[in-house]
Amino acid sequence: MPATREECRSLRAWANAQPSTRPTSATHDQIEHHLEFLAATLPSKAIDAETGKRRFAVYVSLLEGLSSEALAHMSRRACETLDWFPTPKQCLDLAREYTPPQSAAVLAISQCNHFDQISFDRWIDALPNGGEIGDAPQRWIDIAIARNAIRRMPDKSLVIRRKQPA
């Protein structure tokens, strides 16, 4: 977690410079492995060899583009929830449940966003109690004006609206 705005800027710059990480699509061998696992685990309707080859080709075609991790999730969930070998639609539905782990860059940006939110909350809460506008980012000032925490004077200066004594 960044401790200062400068650390946050540096961390955000690093995160934005990281290459986009898309999950790698499973190979045909990996798809075959996951389907064989399901076939060995869950019963299915008996079919002849030619129909089996065509069915296998349909499954492979539909599952192409998914990661091996998503297919592993699909296989596990199918074994946990189904009594029979899944239909292609069930395979796709189960694979789409998979959420890949977040990258370091995504986590860094999330930490920066959290730091920014905490900093903003402290800043805006302090304004009516003697806090200062200081070098607040323009978006913070715009929000404070919208919340009536500060106001812009005709000469463009900013004035904090102080708490009125009770």
N, C-alpha and C positions, 0 to 999 in steps of 0.2 A: 504494500500500500504506500503510495507516495505521501511524503510528509509536507511538501511545499508545492506551490504552483509551478516552480521551475522543475522540480522532479516530475511532476505530472506532465508538463510540456515535453520533457525529454522522453518519458515513458511512452506517451502518445505518439511522438515522432518515430520512436523505435517500432512500435506496433504497426503504424501505418506503412512503414518501410518493409515489413515482412511480406514475403510472397504469399499469395492466396493459396490456401491448402485445401484443395478439393479431395475428397476421398478417392482412392484409386479403385477403378472398376475391377471386379473379380474376373479372373481368367476363366476360360471354359473349363479347365481342370478343376478350379475351385468350385464353380457352379455344380459341376458333375459330382464332386465330393459331397457337397451339401445335399444334393438330391439323393445320392446313394445312401447317405446317413438316414434321411427320412424314409426311404424305401426299406431299409433294414430295420427301422424302428416301428413304423406305423403300417398297419395292413392296408391293402388296396384291392380294388377289383381285379380279378384275374383277366389278363388280356394276352393276345398273341404277340410274338416278337416284333412283327412289322408295326402293329399299332403302338406298341411300347416305344419303338424308335421314333415314331411320329410324335407321340405325346412328349417324349423327352425333348425333342427338338422345339416343341412349342414352349415348354417350361424354360429352356435355355434362352430362347428368343425373348421371352418376357422378362427374364431375370437379368439379362445383360445390362450393364450400366450400373448395377448395384454393387456396393462394396462387399468384400468377403465378410466384413464385420456385420453388415446388415443381414447378409444371408445366414450367418451363424446365429444371429438374434432370431431370424425367421424360423430356423430349424429348432432352436430351443423352445420358442413359444409354441410352435406346432406340436411338439412332443408334450408340452405342459397342458395344452388346451384342447387338442383334437384327438378323436378316437380313430380317425382314418387319415390316410395320405391326403394332404390338402389339395384343394383345387388351385388352379393358377391364381384366381382372385384372392383366395385365402393367403397364398404365398406372398403376393404383392402387399396385401393389407398388413400382414405380420412384419414384413421387411420395412414397410414405411413407418412402423412404430419406433424403429431404431433411431436413437439420437446419438450422433458421434460425440466424443468428448471435445470440449472446447480447446482451441489452440491457445498457446501462450499469448499470442497477440490479442485474441478476443478477451482473454482474462485480464490482460493489461489495460485495455480500453475500458473494461467494466470497472476495474479498480480506479481508474482516473475519473470516470463518471461518478462513482461513489464519493471520491474525494471532493470533486466539484460540488456535489449536492450538499455534503456536510459543510463545506466552506461557505456556500451560499446561505444555508440555513442559519449558521452562526452569525454571518454578516447581517442578514436582514433582521434577525431577532435582536441584535445589539443596537441597531439604528435608533429606535425610540428611547433607549436607555443610556444615551450618551455615546453611542458608537459613531464612527466616522465613515464617510463615503469612501475616502481614500482613493486608491487606484483600482477600484472595482471595475470589472469588465462591463462593457456597454450593455450587454444583455441583462446583467444583474440590475443595472440602473433602470433599464426599461421596465423590468418586472417590478422593481420597488416603486416606480412612478405609477404603474398600473394598480398596485396594491395600496396606493396612497401612503406609503412609508416615507417617500420623499416627493418633493415637487420642484418643477423647473420654473424659475422666475423669468420675468420678461427679459432680463439681461442675459438669459441662458445659464445663469448659475443655478446650483442645486441646493435645496434647503431640506433638512431632515425635519419631519413632523414628530415632535417630541410627545411623550406620554403626558396627558394632562393629570395633574394631581387629583386624587380622589376626594 
